[in-house]
Structure formats: structure tokens, C-alpha cells
């Protein structure tokens, strides 16, 4: 492996927004169900779909935590309490 490809692997990858990841995942599922794809293409789509599904699940879990932390203060206003997310959960 060359230095440039190793350096690219070490950089953190940004995740697409939830809606974009879900739309792409839906298109992958549709392609896998409707097309006759070679095994290599199916495996590549499966891997990408799995990665996108994990991104969607993580974003939904984060949204659920934020919703659970909404609470009314004494004046009746909603506020969001900050939360700490463990490193293990974000690296899945």
C-alpha cells in the first residue's frame, strides 16, 4: 500500500445526511432486487448498503437521545440537555 493511499485511509470519513443515506440505501436495495448483477457487483452493493444502514441507525439513535433529553424548564420552555456519546458507539 502506498503512502498516499494509507494517508487517505487514516482520514475520518464524513457521513452523508440521514435523508441522503436512506435514499441511496433504497436505490441499492431496488437495484439488487430488480437487476441481474454479477456476484462482485452484488457484494459491493451489499457492503455499501450495510455501511449506509449503520449510518442511518446511528443517526436515528442520536436523534432519539436528543428527543429524550428535551425537557421543560420551570418557565415551561423546552430545552435540550447536552449528552455525552461514548466513543465505542460512534465507531461502530
MOJOZI-V634719 format. One record per run of one state. SS is the DSSP state (~ for helix, > for strand, _ for the rest). FROM is the first residue (numbers start at 1). TO is the last residue. Records with the same first field share a line. If there is no record, write none. Layout:
SS: FROM-TO + FROM-TO
This chain:
_: 1-2 + 11-17 + 35-38 + 73-77 + 81-86 + 91-92
~: 3-10 + 18-34 + 39-69 + 87-90
>: 70-72 + 78-80
